[in-house]
Amino acid sequence: GRNISDLLERSLDGARLELLHLLANQAALLRMPLYLVGGVVRDILLGRAVNDFDLVVDGSSAEFAEYIVKKFGGKILIHSKFMTATWVLNEVTFERVKISGLQFADTPLSFDFASARTETYAQPGALPTVKPAKIDADLYRRDFTINAMAIRLDGDHFGELVDLYQGIADLKRGLVRVLHAQSFTDDPTRIFRAARFA
């Protein structure tokens, strides 16, 4: 229930924050809860500036991305197998959104959306098979508790922290902890990430 919108707003530059508000407002209109997830939440809590972030939609990421493109332009890349979509802004988008300080550069700005999902592994190290889920299950599939937090963005929920697995407590203690016993079996590369975070 803790609200960290003040930390969120300090961590993002003005143009990106305005774009995030724009996406949050559209998600609220569609009644699709929208969350910032993963490492970006950890970095915001640590007071670090952030440029890139992942967004999770409680619903279809493809449907949300298609709606955004129809309304604001740009293009989308949909990866159905993993229930993700990328919205790439273009010059048309920049004209439509009219956000101060936002300039179209040689490398277009993009946002990654994922549907809230669970994943299973047919064998250790295999690519996951994903299925739709709610945010609690989506966070539980992540690598470590410090990366299993979310910030809700839509409507009156803007800035609400979701910390179901004691991520803040582990962050304060400097503890890198997996969420379940099969974590390193499912994805052995997490061992290297654990060492890096440590």
Residue frames as a rotation matrix with the C-alpha (Angstrom) as fourth column:
GLY 1
0.544 0.839 0.000 0.00
0.839 -0.544 0.000 0.00
0.000 0.000 -1.000 0.00
ARG 2
0.009 -0.617 -0.787 2.98
0.440 -0.704 0.557 2.35
-0.898 -0.351 0.265 0.20
ASN 3
0.893 0.276 0.356 2.95
0.442 -0.384 -0.811 5.10
-0.087 0.881 -0.465 -2.44
ILE 4
0.017 -0.965 -0.260 6.32
0.557 -0.207 0.804 6.08
-0.830 -0.159 0.534 -3.92
SER 5
0.681 0.307 0.665 5.17
0.732 -0.315 -0.604 8.41
0.024 0.898 -0.439 -6.71
ASP 6
0.894 -0.401 -0.202 7.55
-0.338 -0.897 0.283 11.09
-0.295 -0.185 -0.938 -5.35
LEU 7
-0.002 -0.926 0.377 10.55
-0.178 0.371 0.911 8.77
-0.984 -0.066 -0.165 -5.81
LEU 8
0.138 0.152 0.979 9.29
0.830 0.522 -0.198 7.72
-0.541 0.839 -0.054 -9.23
GLU 9
0.914 0.311 0.259 8.95
0.403 -0.757 -0.514 11.31
0.037 0.574 -0.818 -10.40
ARG 10
0.637 -0.752 -0.170 12.44
-0.542 -0.594 0.595 12.20
-0.548 -0.287 -0.786 -9.17
SER 11
-0.038 -0.699 0.714 13.96
0.068 0.711 0.700 9.21
-0.997 0.075 0.021 -10.99
LEU 12
0.073 0.160 0.984 12.65
0.946 0.303 -0.119 9.99
-0.317 0.939 -0.130 -14.48
ASP 13
-0.931 -0.335 -0.145 13.35
0.259 -0.887 0.382 12.96
-0.256 0.318 0.913 -16.73
GLY 14
-0.496 0.787 -0.368 10.36
-0.415 -0.587 -0.695 15.16
-0.763 -0.192 0.618 -17.52
ALA 15
-0.274 0.391 -0.879 9.60
-0.953 0.010 0.302 13.85
0.127 0.920 0.370 -21.01
ARG 16
-0.721 -0.038 -0.692 9.74
-0.100 0.994 0.049 10.18
0.686 0.104 -0.720 -20.04
LEU 17
-0.887 0.431 -0.166 7.63
0.236 0.115 -0.965 10.85
-0.397 -0.895 -0.204 -16.97
GLU 18
-0.341 0.782 -0.521 5.01
-0.747 -0.563 -0.355 12.60
-0.571 0.268 0.776 -19.11
LEU 19
-0.358 0.166 -0.919 4.97
-0.741 0.549 0.388 9.65
0.569 0.819 -0.073 -21.50
LEU 20
-0.917 0.007 -0.398 4.56
0.224 0.836 -0.501 7.29
0.329 -0.549 -0.768 -18.58
HIS 21
-0.653 0.731 -0.201 1.59
-0.134 -0.372 -0.918 9.34
-0.746 -0.572 0.341 -17.34
LEU 22
-0.279 0.534 -0.798 0.15
-0.957 -0.223 0.186 9.23
-0.079 0.816 0.573 -20.86
LEU 23
-0.577 0.002 -0.817 0.37
-0.286 0.936 0.204 5.43
0.765 0.352 -0.540 -20.95
ALA 24
-0.952 0.208 -0.223 -1.01
0.287 0.361 -0.887 5.17
-0.104 -0.909 -0.403 -17.41
ASN 25
-0.495 0.805 -0.327 -4.03
-0.575 -0.586 -0.571 7.29
-0.651 -0.094 0.753 -18.36
GLN 26
-0.219 0.397 -0.891 -4.75
-0.888 0.297 0.351 5.11
0.404 0.868 0.288 -21.39
ALA 27
-0.798 -0.108 -0.593 -4.46
0.079 0.957 -0.280 1.96
0.598 -0.270 -0.755 -19.28
ALA 28
-0.848 0.521 -0.098 -6.95
0.021 -0.151 -0.988 3.44
-0.530 -0.840 0.117 -16.80
LEU 29
-0.273 0.761 -0.588 -9.40
-0.916 -0.392 -0.081 4.17
-0.293 0.517 0.805 -19.64
LEU 30
-0.171 0.132 -0.976 -9.11
-0.624 0.753 0.211 0.56
0.763 0.645 -0.046 -20.78
ARG 31
0.629 0.340 0.699 -9.34
-0.777 0.302 0.552 -0.72
-0.023 -0.891 0.454 -17.19
MET 32
0.719 -0.544 -0.433 -6.09
0.310 0.808 -0.501 -2.58
0.623 0.226 0.749 -17.67
PRO 33
0.894 -0.434 -0.111 -3.81
-0.036 -0.315 0.948 -2.28
-0.447 -0.844 -0.297 -14.62
LEU 34
0.686 -0.716 0.128 -0.34
0.128 -0.054 -0.990 -1.17
0.716 0.696 0.055 -15.69
TYR 35
0.908 -0.403 -0.112 2.86
0.141 0.044 0.989 -1.67
-0.394 -0.914 0.096 -13.69
LEU 36
0.330 -0.935 -0.132 6.52
-0.783 -0.193 -0.591 -0.75
0.527 0.299 -0.795 -13.80
VAL 37
0.991 0.077 0.113 8.35
-0.125 0.839 0.530 -3.94
-0.054 -0.539 0.841 -12.86
GLY 38
0.698 -0.711 -0.087 11.72
0.633 0.669 -0.389 -5.43
0.335 0.217 0.917 -12.09
GLY 39
-0.152 -0.949 -0.276 15.08
0.986 -0.126 -0.110 -3.74
0.070 -0.289 0.955 -11.84
VAL 40
-0.372 0.054 0.927 13.68
0.251 -0.955 0.156 -0.27
0.894 0.291 0.342 -12.48
VAL 41
0.722 0.675 0.151 11.70
-0.008 -0.210 0.978 -0.45
0.691 -0.707 -0.146 -9.22
ARG 42
0.541 -0.637 -0.549 14.83
0.839 0.363 0.406 -1.53
-0.059 -0.680 0.731 -7.35
ASP 43
-0.451 -0.796 0.403 16.76
0.831 -0.540 -0.136 1.39
0.326 0.273 0.905 -8.85
ILE 44
0.058 0.563 0.825 14.02
0.024 -0.826 0.562 3.90
0.998 -0.013 -0.061 -8.02
LEU 45
0.920 0.297 -0.258 14.07
0.226 0.136 0.965 2.72
0.321 -0.945 0.058 -4.39
LEU 46
0.222 -0.927 -0.303 17.85
0.947 0.131 0.292 3.16
-0.231 -0.352 0.907 -4.39
GLY 47
0.534 0.079 -0.842 17.44
0.144 -0.990 -0.002 6.74
-0.833 -0.120 -0.540 -5.67
ARG 48
-0.585 -0.769 0.258 19.04
0.353 0.044 0.934 6.07
-0.730 0.638 0.246 -9.04
ALA 49
-0.115 0.494 -0.862 18.01
-0.781 -0.581 -0.228 7.83
-0.613 0.647 0.453 -12.26
VAL 50
-0.261 0.093 0.961 16.43
0.347 0.938 0.003 5.46
-0.901 0.334 -0.278 -14.78
ASN 51
-0.558 0.048 -0.829 16.07
-0.709 -0.546 0.446 5.62
-0.431 0.837 0.338 -18.55
ASP 52
-0.542 0.335 -0.771 14.83
-0.466 0.644 0.607 2.18
0.699 0.688 -0.193 -19.55
PHE 53
-0.618 0.372 0.693 12.01
-0.630 0.294 -0.719 0.30
-0.471 -0.880 0.053 -17.94
ASP 54
-0.902 0.372 -0.220 9.67
0.175 0.781 0.600 -2.65
0.395 0.502 -0.769 -18.41
LEU 55
-0.506 0.826 0.247 5.90
-0.858 -0.454 -0.240 -2.34
-0.086 -0.333 0.939 -18.23
VAL 56
-0.957 0.289 -0.006 3.51
0.289 0.957 0.027 -5.16
0.014 0.024 -1.000 -17.37
VAL 57
-0.497 0.868 0.010 -0.15
-0.779 -0.451 0.435 -5.03
0.382 0.209 0.900 -18.37
ASP 58
-0.705 0.412 0.577 -2.75
-0.140 0.717 -0.683 -7.00
-0.695 -0.562 -0.448 -16.44
GLY 59
0.590 0.807 -0.029 -4.31
-0.165 0.085 -0.983 -8.17
-0.790 0.585 0.183 -19.70
SER 60
0.609 -0.317 0.728 -3.18
0.759 0.500 -0.417 -8.45
-0.232 0.806 0.545 -23.30
SER 61
-0.107 -0.750 -0.653 0.02
0.256 -0.655 0.711 -6.52
-0.961 -0.091 0.262 -24.03
ALA 62
-0.784 -0.144 0.604 -0.70
0.608 0.019 0.794 -6.81
-0.126 0.989 0.073 -27.78
GLU 63
0.194 0.948 0.253 -4.18
0.930 -0.260 0.260 -5.33
0.312 0.185 -0.932 -27.36
PHE 64
0.589 -0.030 -0.808 -2.81
0.491 -0.781 0.387 -2.48
-0.642 -0.624 -0.445 -25.26
ALA 65
-0.480 -0.856 -0.194 0.02
0.281 -0.359 0.890 -1.76
-0.831 0.373 0.412 -27.74
GLU 66
-0.566 0.339 0.751 -2.38
0.810 0.058 0.584 -1.82
0.155 0.939 -0.308 -30.71
TYR 67
0.566 0.801 -0.194 -4.65
0.824 -0.544 0.157 0.67
0.020 -0.249 -0.968 -28.95
ILE 68
0.287 -0.558 -0.779 -1.69
0.308 -0.716 0.626 2.97
-0.907 -0.419 -0.034 -28.20
VAL 69
-0.732 -0.609 0.306 -0.49
0.448 -0.091 0.890 2.87
-0.514 0.788 0.339 -31.82
LYS 70
-0.136 0.767 0.627 -3.96
0.940 -0.101 0.327 3.67
0.314 0.633 -0.707 -33.19
LYS 71
0.762 0.510 -0.398 -4.21
0.634 -0.715 0.297 6.64
-0.133 -0.478 -0.868 -30.87
PHE 72
0.656 -0.565 -0.500 -0.66
-0.156 -0.751 0.642 8.03
-0.738 -0.343 -0.581 -30.97
GLY 73
0.781 -0.375 -0.499 1.06
-0.549 -0.032 -0.835 6.51
0.297 0.927 -0.231 -34.02
GLY 74
-0.152 -0.896 0.417 4.36
-0.908 0.293 0.300 4.70
-0.391 -0.333 -0.858 -34.20
LYS 75
0.113 0.183 -0.977 4.69
-0.623 0.779 0.074 0.99
0.774 0.600 0.202 -34.80
ILE 76
0.408 0.056 0.911 4.48
-0.841 0.411 0.352 -2.15
-0.355 -0.910 0.215 -32.73
LEU 77
-0.397 -0.511 -0.763 6.41
-0.611 0.767 -0.195 -5.39
0.684 0.389 -0.617 -32.67
ILE 78
0.467 0.654 0.595 4.42
-0.884 0.351 0.308 -8.26
-0.007 -0.670 0.743 -31.17
HIS 79
-0.642 -0.664 -0.383 6.07
-0.596 0.746 -0.296 -11.40
0.483 0.038 -0.875 -29.85
SER 80
0.301 0.954 -0.016 3.08
-0.745 0.245 0.620 -13.69
0.595 -0.174 0.784 -29.30
LYS 81
0.201 -0.258 -0.945 5.09
0.241 0.948 -0.208 -16.66
0.949 -0.186 0.253 -28.00
PHE 82
-0.622 -0.541 -0.565 6.28
0.686 -0.029 -0.727 -14.64
0.377 -0.840 0.389 -25.00
MET 83
0.372 0.910 -0.185 3.19
0.911 -0.319 0.263 -12.37
0.180 -0.266 -0.947 -24.70
THR 84
-0.155 -0.487 -0.859 5.20
0.534 -0.773 0.342 -9.18
-0.831 -0.406 0.380 -25.20
ALA 85
0.585 0.293 0.756 4.95
0.795 -0.392 -0.463 -6.14
0.161 0.872 -0.462 -27.46
THR 86
-0.432 -0.745 -0.509 7.19
0.728 -0.621 0.291 -3.17
-0.533 -0.245 0.810 -28.19
TRP 87
0.778 0.620 0.106 5.84
0.590 -0.663 -0.461 0.28
-0.216 0.421 -0.881 -29.07
VAL 88
-0.399 -0.912 0.097 8.32
0.865 -0.340 0.368 2.25
-0.303 0.231 0.925 -31.14
LEU 89
0.450 0.532 -0.718 7.56
0.315 -0.846 -0.430 5.97
-0.836 -0.033 -0.548 -31.29
ASN 90
-0.238 -0.513 0.824 8.10
0.971 -0.100 0.218 7.80
-0.030 0.852 0.522 -34.57
GLU 91
-0.969 -0.224 0.107 7.81
0.232 -0.970 0.069 11.40
0.088 0.092 0.992 -35.80
VAL 92
-0.254 0.953 0.164 4.01
0.003 -0.169 0.986 11.12
0.967 0.250 0.040 -36.05
THR 93
0.296 0.312 -0.903 3.87
0.836 0.372 0.403 10.07
0.462 -0.874 -0.151 -32.40
PHE 94
-0.580 -0.619 -0.530 6.06
0.796 -0.569 -0.206 12.99
-0.174 -0.541 0.823 -31.37
GLU 95
-0.851 0.338 0.401 3.69
-0.076 -0.836 0.544 15.39
0.519 0.433 0.737 -33.17
ARG 96
0.046 0.977 -0.207 0.60
0.124 0.200 0.972 13.86
0.991 -0.070 -0.111 -31.54
VAL 97
0.227 0.069 -0.971 1.79
0.910 0.341 0.237 13.64
0.348 -0.937 0.015 -27.94
LYS 98
0.351 -0.086 0.932 3.19
0.074 -0.990 -0.119 17.21
0.934 0.110 -0.341 -27.82
ILE 99
0.804 -0.173 -0.569 5.37
0.593 0.168 0.787 16.60
-0.041 -0.970 0.238 -24.79
SER 100
0.869 -0.482 0.117 7.74
-0.463 -0.873 -0.156 19.43
0.177 0.082 -0.981 -23.98
GLY 101
0.145 -0.933 0.328 11.41
-0.881 0.029 0.472 18.54
-0.451 -0.358 -0.818 -24.26
LEU 102
0.222 -0.016 0.975 10.74
0.161 0.987 -0.020 15.42
-0.962 0.161 0.221 -26.31
GLN 103
0.127 -0.293 -0.948 12.73
-0.884 -0.467 0.026 15.49
-0.450 0.834 -0.318 -29.55
PHE 104
0.962 0.186 0.203 12.72
-0.066 0.871 -0.486 12.86
-0.267 0.454 0.850 -32.25
ALA 105
0.122 -0.991 -0.052 16.26
-0.715 -0.124 0.688 11.51
-0.689 -0.047 -0.724 -32.50
ASP 106
-0.295 -0.332 -0.896 17.99
-0.899 0.414 0.142 9.13
0.324 0.847 -0.421 -34.89
THR 107
-0.887 0.025 -0.461 17.20
0.146 0.963 -0.228 6.27
0.438 -0.270 -0.857 -32.50
PRO 108
-0.091 0.945 0.315 13.43
-0.357 -0.326 0.875 6.19
0.929 -0.033 0.367 -31.84
LEU 109
-0.630 0.016 0.776 12.20
-0.775 0.053 -0.630 5.91
-0.051 -0.998 -0.021 -28.29
SER 110
-0.240 0.571 -0.785 10.47
-0.265 0.739 0.619 2.62
0.934 0.356 -0.026 -27.46
PHE 111
-0.223 0.267 0.938 8.51
-0.968 0.057 -0.246 1.00
-0.119 -0.962 0.245 -24.65
ASP 112
-0.763 -0.038 -0.645 8.29
-0.183 0.970 0.159 -2.72
0.620 0.239 -0.748 -23.91
PHE 113
0.000 0.828 0.561 4.97
-0.999 -0.021 0.031 -4.11
0.037 -0.561 0.827 -22.70
ALA 114
-0.874 -0.158 -0.460 4.45
-0.165 0.986 -0.025 -7.63
0.458 0.054 -0.887 -21.36
SER 115
0.310 0.950 -0.040 1.28
-0.417 0.173 0.892 -9.36
0.854 -0.260 0.450 -20.32
ALA 116
-0.072 -0.240 0.968 1.34
-0.978 0.208 -0.021 -10.48
-0.197 -0.948 -0.250 -16.70
ARG 117
0.515 0.188 -0.836 2.29
-0.573 0.801 -0.173 -14.14
0.638 0.568 0.520 -17.02
THR 118
0.558 -0.411 0.721 3.64
-0.461 0.569 0.681 -17.30
-0.690 -0.713 0.128 -15.45
GLU 119
0.250 -0.495 -0.832 6.29
-0.887 0.227 -0.402 -19.48
0.388 0.839 -0.382 -17.00
THR 120
0.728 -0.106 0.677 7.21
-0.258 0.872 0.415 -23.15
-0.635 -0.477 0.608 -16.90
TYR 121
-0.057 -0.852 -0.521 10.33
-0.986 -0.034 0.164 -24.87
-0.157 0.523 -0.838 -18.20
ALA 122
0.801 0.371 -0.469 10.18
-0.498 0.849 -0.178 -28.20
0.332 0.376 0.865 -20.04
GLN 123
0.585 -0.704 -0.403 13.77
0.748 0.660 -0.068 -28.85
0.314 -0.261 0.913 -18.99
PRO 124
0.436 -0.464 -0.771 16.51
0.509 -0.579 0.637 -26.93
-0.742 -0.670 -0.016 -17.17
GLY 125
-0.511 -0.723 -0.465 17.73
0.124 -0.597 0.792 -23.98
-0.850 0.347 0.395 -19.20
ALA 126
-0.449 0.416 0.790 15.00
0.893 0.214 0.395 -24.28
-0.005 0.884 -0.468 -21.85
LEU 127
-0.867 0.306 0.393 13.07
-0.189 -0.932 0.309 -21.28
0.460 0.193 0.866 -23.10
PRO 128
-0.816 0.560 0.143 9.96
-0.054 0.171 -0.984 -20.84
-0.575 -0.811 -0.109 -20.94
THR 129
-0.527 0.813 0.248 6.40
0.614 0.163 0.772 -21.66
0.587 0.559 -0.585 -21.88
VAL 130
-0.994 0.106 -0.019 4.27
-0.070 -0.771 -0.633 -18.71
-0.082 -0.628 0.774 -20.77
LYS 131
-0.289 0.957 -0.019 0.61
0.831 0.261 0.492 -18.41
0.476 0.126 -0.870 -19.76
PRO 132
-0.110 0.317 0.942 -1.48
-0.158 -0.941 0.298 -15.40
0.981 -0.116 0.154 -18.69
ALA 133
-0.176 0.036 -0.984 -1.54
0.912 0.381 -0.149 -14.67
0.370 -0.924 -0.100 -14.97
LYS 134
0.905 0.411 0.107 -2.03
0.315 -0.817 0.482 -11.92
0.286 -0.403 -0.869 -12.41
ILE 135
0.502 -0.746 0.438 0.71
-0.501 -0.664 -0.555 -9.59
0.705 0.059 -0.707 -11.17
ASP 136
0.507 -0.333 0.795 1.51
-0.780 0.215 0.587 -11.66
-0.366 -0.918 -0.151 -8.06
ALA 137
0.727 -0.221 0.650 2.35
0.313 0.949 -0.027 -14.73
-0.611 0.224 0.759 -10.17
ASP 138
0.817 -0.443 0.370 4.27
0.248 -0.310 -0.918 -12.58
0.521 0.841 -0.143 -12.67
LEU 139
0.464 -0.656 0.595 6.47
-0.801 -0.598 -0.035 -11.20
0.379 -0.460 -0.803 -9.90
TYR 140
0.602 -0.177 0.779 7.00
-0.494 0.683 0.538 -14.66
-0.627 -0.709 0.324 -8.40
ARG 141
0.889 -0.246 0.386 8.55
0.437 0.707 -0.556 -15.96
-0.136 0.663 0.737 -11.65
ARG 142
0.792 -0.577 0.200 11.36
-0.373 -0.716 -0.591 -13.37
0.484 0.393 -0.782 -11.52
ASP 143
0.137 -0.861 -0.490 14.97
0.098 0.504 -0.858 -13.98
0.986 0.069 0.154 -10.56
PHE 144
-0.698 -0.474 -0.536 15.39
0.594 0.036 -0.804 -12.34
0.401 -0.880 0.257 -7.13
THR 145
0.131 0.797 -0.590 13.18
0.977 -0.205 -0.060 -10.67
-0.169 -0.568 -0.805 -4.53
ILE 146
-0.277 -0.304 -0.911 14.90
0.294 -0.930 0.221 -7.31
-0.915 -0.207 0.347 -5.14
ASN 147
-0.952 -0.010 -0.305 13.71
-0.283 -0.342 0.896 -7.53
-0.113 0.940 0.323 -8.76
ALA 148
-0.639 0.759 -0.124 10.24
0.647 0.618 0.446 -8.85
0.415 0.204 -0.886 -7.90
MET 149
-0.394 0.516 -0.761 8.61
0.478 -0.592 -0.649 -5.54
-0.785 -0.619 -0.013 -7.02
ALA 150
-0.357 0.362 0.861 6.23
0.865 -0.221 0.451 -3.40
0.353 0.906 -0.234 -9.07
ILE 151
-0.793 0.239 -0.561 4.83
0.070 -0.878 -0.474 0.13
-0.606 -0.415 0.679 -9.11
ARG 152
-0.082 0.848 0.524 1.23
0.940 0.240 -0.242 0.43
-0.331 0.473 -0.816 -10.25
LEU 153
-0.903 -0.424 -0.068 0.62
0.352 -0.822 0.448 3.31
-0.246 0.381 0.891 -12.64
ASP 154
-0.578 0.700 0.420 -3.00
0.470 -0.136 0.872 3.44
0.668 0.701 -0.250 -13.79
GLY 155
0.302 0.896 0.326 -5.52
0.298 -0.414 0.860 5.96
0.906 -0.162 -0.392 -12.47
ASP 156
0.703 0.082 0.706 -5.66
-0.559 -0.550 0.620 6.68
0.439 -0.831 -0.341 -8.74
HIS 157
0.933 -0.360 -0.003 -3.17
0.305 0.786 0.537 3.85
-0.191 -0.502 0.843 -8.14
PHE 158
0.630 -0.732 0.259 -0.26
0.058 -0.288 -0.956 5.84
0.774 0.617 -0.139 -9.61
GLY 159
-0.076 -0.819 0.569 2.83
-0.699 -0.363 -0.616 5.20
0.711 -0.444 -0.545 -7.48
GLU 160
0.686 0.374 0.624 1.49
-0.718 0.482 0.502 2.28
-0.113 -0.792 0.600 -5.40
LEU 161
-0.397 -0.903 -0.162 4.31
-0.897 0.420 -0.141 -0.11
0.195 0.089 -0.977 -4.54
VAL 162
0.827 0.538 -0.165 3.67
-0.505 0.839 0.203 -3.86
0.247 -0.085 0.965 -4.83
ASP 163
-0.329 -0.944 0.022 6.17
-0.798 0.265 -0.542 -5.78
0.506 -0.196 -0.840 -2.69
LEU 164
0.667 0.744 -0.051 4.77
-0.642 0.608 0.467 -9.25
0.378 -0.278 0.883 -2.07
TYR 165
0.777 -0.416 -0.472 8.06
0.383 0.908 -0.169 -11.08
0.499 -0.049 0.865 -1.50
GLN 166
0.801 -0.390 -0.454 9.98
0.346 -0.317 0.883 -8.80
-0.488 -0.865 -0.119 0.92
GLY 167
0.445 -0.617 0.649 12.05
0.777 -0.095 -0.622 -7.14
0.445 0.782 0.437 -1.81
ILE 168
0.571 -0.214 0.793 12.53
-0.290 -0.956 -0.049 -3.90
0.768 -0.201 -0.608 0.16
ALA 169
0.869 -0.237 0.434 13.69
-0.391 0.208 0.897 -5.77
-0.303 -0.949 0.088 3.26
ASP 170
0.611 -0.664 0.431 16.22
0.693 0.712 0.113 -7.74
-0.382 0.230 0.895 1.20
LEU 171
0.478 -0.412 0.776 17.39
0.474 -0.623 -0.622 -4.57
0.740 0.665 -0.102 -0.55
LYS 172
0.720 -0.165 0.674 18.04
-0.554 -0.721 0.416 -2.92
0.417 -0.674 -0.610 2.82
ARG 173
0.745 -0.419 0.519 19.94
-0.233 0.566 0.791 -5.99
-0.626 -0.710 0.324 4.06
GLY 174
-0.026 -0.757 -0.652 21.95
-0.978 -0.117 0.175 -6.33
-0.209 0.642 -0.738 0.84
LEU 175
-0.344 -0.007 0.939 20.53
-0.195 0.979 -0.064 -9.83
-0.918 -0.205 -0.338 0.38
VAL 176
-0.407 0.204 -0.890 20.25
-0.903 0.057 0.426 -11.46
0.138 0.977 0.161 -3.07
ARG 177
-0.619 0.301 0.726 17.57
-0.261 0.792 -0.551 -14.12
-0.741 -0.530 -0.412 -2.62
VAL 178
-0.908 0.354 -0.223 15.74
-0.105 0.325 0.940 -16.29
0.406 0.877 -0.258 -5.16
LEU 179
-0.310 0.895 0.321 11.98
-0.941 -0.338 0.033 -16.69
0.138 -0.292 0.946 -4.94
HIS 180
0.777 0.575 0.257 11.76
-0.604 0.796 0.044 -20.47
-0.179 -0.189 0.965 -5.20
ALA 181
0.300 -0.701 0.647 13.95
-0.250 0.597 0.762 -23.58
-0.921 -0.390 0.004 -5.04
GLN 182
0.404 -0.085 0.911 13.87
0.740 0.616 -0.270 -24.24
-0.538 0.783 0.311 -8.81
SER 183
0.822 0.063 -0.565 15.09
-0.132 -0.946 -0.297 -20.78
-0.553 0.319 -0.770 -9.78
PHE 184
-0.049 -0.940 -0.337 18.68
-0.768 -0.181 0.615 -21.66
-0.639 0.289 -0.713 -10.77
THR 185
-0.477 -0.024 0.878 17.52
0.323 0.925 0.200 -24.90
-0.817 0.379 -0.434 -12.39
ASP 186
0.584 0.782 0.216 15.01
0.554 -0.190 -0.811 -23.04
-0.593 0.594 -0.544 -14.54
ASP 187
0.896 -0.291 0.335 17.55
0.078 -0.641 -0.764 -20.42
0.437 0.710 -0.552 -15.62
PRO 188
0.488 -0.768 -0.415 21.20
0.869 0.384 0.311 -21.13
-0.079 -0.513 0.855 -14.71
THR 189
-0.180 -0.574 0.799 22.30
0.592 -0.711 -0.378 -17.67
0.786 0.405 0.468 -15.95
ARG 190
0.760 0.509 0.404 20.73
-0.030 -0.594 0.804 -16.32
0.649 -0.623 -0.436 -12.76
ILE 191
0.617 -0.631 -0.471 23.88
0.766 0.343 0.544 -17.50
-0.182 -0.696 0.694 -10.97
PHE 192
-0.397 -0.798 0.453 25.90
0.877 -0.475 -0.068 -14.92
0.270 0.371 0.889 -12.88
ARG 193
0.059 0.504 0.862 23.30
0.113 -0.861 0.495 -12.21
0.992 0.068 -0.108 -12.21
ALA 194
0.904 0.249 -0.347 23.39
0.339 0.074 0.938 -13.06
0.259 -0.966 -0.017 -8.50
ALA 195
0.103 -0.957 -0.271 27.17
0.973 0.041 0.226 -12.61
-0.205 -0.287 0.936 -8.47
ARG 196
-0.463 -0.258 0.848 26.85
0.587 -0.806 0.076 -9.27
0.664 0.533 0.524 -10.29
PHE 197
0.470 0.714 0.519 24.22
0.009 -0.592 0.806 -7.96
0.883 -0.374 -0.284 -7.88
ALA 198
0.776 -0.240 -0.583 26.25
0.630 0.291 0.720 -9.15
-0.003 -0.926 0.377 -4.88
